[in-house]
Amino acid sequence: MLAAEPRTGVTTALSHILVLGGYGGFGGRIARRLAAAGHDVLVAGRNLAKAQAFCMDQSGLTPIAIDRAAIAAALSEHRPALLVDASGPFQRLDHTVPAACIAAGVHYVDIADAREFVCGIAELDAAAKVAGVTVISGASSVPALSGAAVRQLAAGMEDVRAVEMAISASNRATAGPAVAEAILAQLGQPFKLWRSRRWTQRRGWQELRREHFAVAGEASLGHRLVALVDVPDHGLLPQRLPGRPAVTFRAGTELGFQTFALWIASWLVRWKLISSLAPLAGLLRPLQRLTGWMGSDRSAMIVRLFGMTEGQRVERRWTLIASQGDGPEIPALSVPPLVARILAGLEPTGARNAGLSLDLVDYQPQFDGLAIRHGVTEHILPPPLYRRVMGARFDRLPPAVRAMHEALRDGGAHGIAEVTGPTNILAATIAYIVGFPRAGTHDLHVAFEENDGTETWTRSFSGKRFHSRLSQKGQWLVESFGVFRFGFDLPSDEHGLTMVMRRWWIGPFRLPLALAPRSRAREWEEDGRFHFDVPIALPFLGRIVHYRGQLHGDGGNQTSAAHV
């Protein structure tokens, strides 16, 4: 028996499909969609009564009881053509089920969004190919849908500098037990991000920010609070896109105070007051019910890419808004088209993540049946900060100096620095307060964060960090250290540039230049590398710090952290 999928051009063989966790929040949606497509669906889980209640009066659904520990015997008994694992939480699961599917010759798809689980599925690739089986992990909002959006946005980009993604769930989207545990399990826990051209450690549900969600023809959701969470895309996307961009994913609830509460709770783990909040997952749903009357039924997802296209700095943005309570449908929408492709023989055998499996067009038939609007926009971004300050002189700088000042959203460089320390104890006290490095030879890394025309430079001397913020004020480049701001002229030639202080302020108040710190920083190119010399002294006190050295932006530590 065949059923046509005209929008994707796929002709699907109707089959016997087992959905593990098939009566859960996402599993139930998948089971219904597969049954509606004409498949015979086995709705499986540990609780037969729940499976029976779910299947009651629904054609194409058959309830069965299966324990994950006995999955091999269940596959032998029921002999499905394909198994969909929608159980979770995948953060604490191993690859027992997909391995059992390979041994039984059964195709496998899951909706995992746990980084280690999804990125590690490739370890089963050789066995899956020998068995002639297709195994795909992550057929969910991430990395399947996010990957489809990223590839569409990246088309034609020569260099992608940053990928920023976020999901904001409607307050009416009740978190099931697996989702609640997955949320709380990440609070305050460390994970790796490719940022500033190296792998860095961040913490779950920290780095709060507000994200704006808007689609043409749809009422805007305004700005919603989101925070860092770990997803497979953090390990997958940097190595897949030209330029090896920084990748960041955030999530949050519609109600800002809920996301803020998760942020506060994350510090309990970071400060080691508690090892994990996952055991409290059972309390999350009752707490959510208390605020269930608040908010709306609208959820959203956004993917933003920053990069270079034909010499222009651009931001491309894909935004999706789901209304009328259809947000929870989104994690279930990747499975039906993937199942169709696998059963039609269009997916190669082997084991892999779902990040390259689908295009946005594959989702459109399902979007059409829901209250979902989505769209793509592109914005030409202004020139980099130093080019705006210097004008045409910027283009005459040596390539290494120019490249160091072309930050777009994210950047980084590493090298070595020689530091000379303060001349006396008072100068040493000031150097300590500001955070300047100690005297000696240091490994140096500089992280550049660019946002809305300003740049933040974080300098790490052998792990000792201090940062400053750079912006434009008229003809001056302004560098801020806390409440102190310093305005620089930037005389330059084909050899490099010099930073000459012309103004300084504390807060809004301008101070006499005679009392200003003494600094005449220089930047130049030598042997193809960026060199710098930065002396800083105070009137009457003498030298505070003097650091000089070289930097290169070739990517730093390239070691993969997909599984970390």
N, C-alpha and C positions, 0 to 999 in steps of 0.2 A: 504494500500500500504506500502511495506517495502523496505528499502534500507540498504545494508550491509556496515559495517565499519570493514573490516577485520583486521586492525592492532590493534584495541582496543577490538575486539570481541563483539561490540555492534550492535544490530539490531534495527534500529530507525524507529519508527512509524512516517510517514510524517504527518504534522499537519499545522494548521492555526496559524501563529506566528505574533505577533505585535511587531515591533521594534520602540520604542519611540526615536526620534532623528535619524530616519533611513536614512536621507539624509545628515547627518553630516559626518565629516571626518572618525571617527571610526564606527559610526552607519551604514554608507553606505557600508563599507567593510563587516560588519557583515551581513547586509541584503543580499548582493550579495552571500556570502558564504552559507547562509541558503537556498537561492533560488536555488543555484547550487546543493544543496543536495536534492532538490525536494520538499521543503516546500513551501506552499503558504504564502508569506510574505506581511504584511501590513506595508508600509513605512509611519510612522506617524510623525507629527510635527505641529507646529503652522502655518507654511506657506505652504498652499496647492500648490501654484505655484512651489515652490522649490521641493516639493515632486513629483509633476507631471513631472517636468523637469528631476529629477533623475531617475524616473521609465521609461521614454520614451524608447521604443524599447528594453526593458529588460523583458524577460518572468519570471513569478513567482512573480513579484513585483506589488503591488497595492497601489497607493497613497491615503492617507486620511489625513484630518486635525484634530488634537487633541490638546487641551490645557490641561496641567497637572491638572488645577483646576477642569476640568470636566472628569477626568479619569474614575470615577465610571460609568458615563453614557456611555462612550465610550466602556468600557468592556462589559456592558450589551448589547449594540447594536451590536458589532462585534464578541463577544464571542470567543476570541482566546484561544487556548490550553495553550499558554505560552506568556508572555510579556518579551521582552528584553529592559531594559532602558539604552540607550546610549546617553542620552541628556546631563546632567551635566550643569555647574560644581556642583558636589555633595557636595562641601564644604559649600554651602548655601542652600542645600535641606534637607527636613525631610523625614520621612518614609511614607508619604501619599500614594505614588504609590504602594509600596509593601503591605501596609495595605489594599488598595482597591483591589489588586489582591487576597489577602487571602479571603476577603469578597465575591468576585465573584467566588472563586474556580478556579483561574487561576494561574498556575505556574509562577515563577518570577526569572529572572536573570538580574544583572546589571554589568556595567564595572566600578563601583565606585573605586576610589583610595583615597577617603577622610577618614581619620582615624576614626573620630567620627561616620560617617555614616556607615562604614563597620563594625566596632567593635560593634556598637549599634544595628545591625540587629537582634542579638540574643534575644532582647526584644520581638520580634514577634514570637518566637519559639513555645510557647504554643498554640497561636491562629492558627498558620500554621498547626500544628499537628492535632488539632481538625478539621480543614477544609480539611485535607488530601492533603495539598498543599506543594510543595517544593519551598523555597525562598533562593536564594544564592546571596550574595553581594560580589563584588570584583573580578569578572571574567575578570581580566585584567593582565597586567604585574606584578602588585602587588595587592593583595597577592597571586593570583592563580599561575602564572608562577614562581614567586620567591619562593613560598611555596613548589612547586614541586621540584625545584632545591635544596632547603635547605634540604628537607627530603632525597633526594638521597645522598647528601654529608654527612649527619649526620649518615647514616646507619653504625652501628658498632662502633660509637664513644661513649665511656663511659662518657665523660665529654666535653661539648662544651663551650669554654670560650668566643668566640666572633664571631659574624656574621657581615660581612661588604658587602654591596651591592652598586652597582652604575649603572646608565644608562646614556649613552651619545648619544644624538640625532644628526643625520646628519643635516648639515645646509640646506639641501634641504627639510627636513621634516617640512613643514610649520605648525605653531601652529594655530589651529582654535580658535574661540572666547572663547569656554569653557576652552580649555587648557591654553590660554593666561591669562584668569582671574584666573585660579587655580594657575598658576605660580606667578603672581604678588600678589595674596592674601596672599601668604606665606612669602613674603619678610619681614624679620625682626621680624616676629611674633614668640612668645614663644611657645614651646611645650616640652613635657616630653620625656626623653630618659632614659632607664635602662642602666646605665653606672657606673662602679666602685662599683658594688654591691648595688646601690641605685638609686632611681629616681632622675634625675637631669634636670634642665631646659636648653634648648638650643634655638637657633634662626634660623629661616628659611633662607637659602641661605648664611649661614656663614660657618666657618671652611673649607676654601678652601683646596683642595689637588689635586694632580695629580694621576690618575688611569691608569694603563697600561692594554690595551685590546689586547689579542693575542690568536689565535686558531691555532692548528697544521694544516698545509696545506693551511693557509690563510695569506695573507699579514697583518702584525700587524698594528693596528691603532695608535701605539705609546702611548704616555702619554697625556691624555686629562684632562682638568681642570673640577672638579666637586665640588659641595657644598651641605651642608645638606638640605634635604627637609623632611617634615613629611609624613609618609605613615602608613597604618594599621599595617604593620609588626612590627613597633616599639612597639605596644601594644600587639601583638599576639605572637611573637616568643619567648620572654624570658620565658614565662610560658610553652611553648610547648617542649622545648629542654632540655635534661639533662645538669645540671650545671647552668641553668638560665643565659645564656650568655648575654653580652652586644650586642645590635643590633644597627647598623648604616646604614642609606640609604642616598646616595648622587645622585645628578643628575646634568647634565650640557649639554651645547651645544657643537658641534664640534669645534666651534671657541672660543678659550680661552678668547678673549677680551669681548665676549658677556656674558659669565659666570662671568667674573670679573666685568662687569658693573652691573650685578644683585647683586653681592656681595656688591659693593659700594652703590647701591640703598637700600639694606637691612639696612644699617646703618641709613638712614634717618628715618626709622620706629623705629629702636632700640633706637635712640636718641630722639624719640618723636617729631621730626620735622614735621612728617605727620603720620596720624593714619593708613593708608593703601594705597597701590599703585594699588589696584584692579580696581578703577575707570578709570585708564589709560590703561586698557587692549586693548581698541580699537586702541591704537597707536602702539602696539607691532608688529602687522602683517605688517603695512607699513614700520616700521623700519627694519624688517627682510628682506623685499623685496630689500632694499638698498644694502644688503650684500648677496643676493641670488646667485650671480655669484661666490662667494667664496666657498671654502670647497669642500666636496665630497658628495657622495650619500650613505655613510656607517655609520651605527649606531651600537651600542653595548650595551651589558648588562653583568654584572659580579656579581657572588655571591661567597664570600670567607668565609670558616669556619675554625676556629682555635680551636684545642682541643686535647684531649688525646685518643690514641688508643693503647691498649696493652702496656701501659707504655711509649709510644713514643709521643712526641710533634709533631703534624702534622698540615699542612695547606692543605685543599682541596679547589679546585677552579673550578667553572663552568663558562665558558665564551661563549657568543653568539655574533657573528658578522653577521649583515645583510647588504648585498650589493645591488647595483642596485635599490636603493630607496625603499627597502622592509621593512625598519625599522618601518614605521607607521603601517604595518600589525600586528606587534607583539601584541599590546594591544587588537586586535580583535580576536586573535587565541584561547582564552580560551572558548569563548561562544559556538562555534559549537560542540565540544565534550561534553560540559556540557549539552547542549540542547539534544543531542543524548542520554545521560545517563538518563536524567529526563524523556523524552518521552518513553524510553524503560523500565521505572520502576526500574532503578538501583540505583537511588538516594533516600534515605529515605526522608520522609516528615519532615517538620520543617524548621526553619529559621536559617541560619548560614553564616559565611563568607566562601569564596572560597579557603582559605589557605590550606585545607586538601582534596580538591575535586578531583584534577587531579595529575597524575604522568607525568614525562617528556615523557614517551613513548606515552602518549595520544596526545602530540603535534607533534610527528614525521610525521604523514601523511601530516600535513599542512606545516611543515618545508620543506618536500621533494618537494613541489611545488613552493618553493621560493628560492631566493639566500641567504640562511641562513646556516651558519656552526656553530656548537657548539661542545664543548668537555669538559672533566673533567681531571684535573691533580691533583697529590698529591705530596707534598714535606715534607720530614722529616726535622724538624726544629732543630737548635742547642740547647744544654742544656741551662737552665736559667743562667743569668749573674753570680750569686754568686757561682753556681756549677762550672762554667768555671774558676773563679778566685781561688776557694778553692780546686778544684779537689776532691779526694776521701774523704777529711775531711768533705765535705758538707753532706755526707750521715750519718755521726755520730752526726750531730746536733740534738737537741731535736725536735720532730715532729712539735711543734707550731712555732719554729724559722725557721725550714726548709720550712714549708708551706708558711710563710710570704715572702719567697724569691723565689717562684716558679711561678712568674707572667708570663702569656702567653697572650700577646696582651692587656688584660684588667684584672683588679682586684681591690679589695678594702677591707678595714677593718675599723671597728669603735670601739671606746672605750672611755677611759677617760684619761686626762692628767693633771698633776699638774705643773704649770709653775712658776718659780722664775725669777724675772725680773733683769734688769741691776743694777750695783752697783753705777753708777754715771751718770751725765747728758750726758757726751760724749759717754759712752757706750749705753745709751738710744737712742741717735741720730743714732748710727750705727744700733741698733736693729730695729729702725723704718724704716730706709732705706732698710734694707734687707727684712723686713716684718715679723720679729719674733713676736709671740703672746705676749700679756700683761700678767702680773703676775695674778695668780688665778687658779681656777679649771675650766677645759674646757671639753665640749664634743668634741671628736676628731674623725675625719674621714681622712683616708689616701687613696688616689686614686693612683693606679699603672697603668701606660701605658707603655707597652713593644712594641718595634718596632725595627726590624733589630739588635737585640742584645743589645740595650740600653734600659734603663728604666727611666721614669719620675715619680717622687713621688710628689704628691700635697697633702700637709698637711693642713687640715682645723681645726683650733682651734676655736670652737664656731663661725664659719663663717669667721674668719680671716685666709687667705690663704698665704702660701708661698710654692715654689716648687724648686726642684733640679733635676738634670739629672745625672744618674749613668751610667758609661761605664767601659770598661776594657782597661788598658794600661800596657801591659806586665804582671807582677805579681801583679799589683796594681788594687784595685777598685778605680775608680776616680769619685768623686762627684763634680759637677759643679754648682755654684751659679753665674749666669751671666758670667762675664769675669774671675772670680776666679775659679780655679780648685784645688782639694785637693786629693792627692794619699794616700790610706790607705792600710796597711797590715791588715789581718783578722785572728789573732790567735784565736783558738777555741778549745773546748773540748766537752764532752757529755752534759755539762751544758748550753752552749751557745757560743757566740762569742763576740769579742771586736774589735773595729775599732781604729787602732793606726796610727796616721798620720806620713807619711814618706816623703812626697813631697808636694809642693804647687807651683802654677803658677798663673800669671796674663797674660791672653792671651797665647802666646807661650813662655813667659819668666819665667824661674824657679827662685823662690825667696828663700832667706835664711830661713832655717827651724827655726832658732832662733826667727824670727819675725812672725812666723806662729801663727794662733789661737790655743789655747790650748783646745783640745777636746779628750776625751777617752770614746767614746760611748760604752755601753754594751747592749746586747740583751740576754734574757734567758727565759726559760719556768717555770711557776709557776702555780700550780692548773690547768694545761692543757691550760693555756693562754700565749700569747706572751707578755713579759714585756720588757721595754726599759728604759734607763737612758742616757740622752744626755746633758752633760755640755759643754758650749762653752764660752771661755774667750779669751781676748787679752792681750799680754804683756803690762805692764804698766797701762792698763785701767781696768783690772779685768773682772768680769763676764758680758757677753753680754746677755745670756739667759741660763736657765737650765730647761729642761722639762723631765719629767719622767711619766710613766703610763703603761697602758696595752691596747692591741688591740685583737679583735677576728674577724675572717672573715666569719661570719655566714650568711651574706646576707643583713644585715641592714634592711631598710624599705621595706617590701615585698608587701605593698599595691599595688593593680593593678592600672595602669594608662592607661589602654587600651583606655579609652574614652577621655583622657585629651589631 
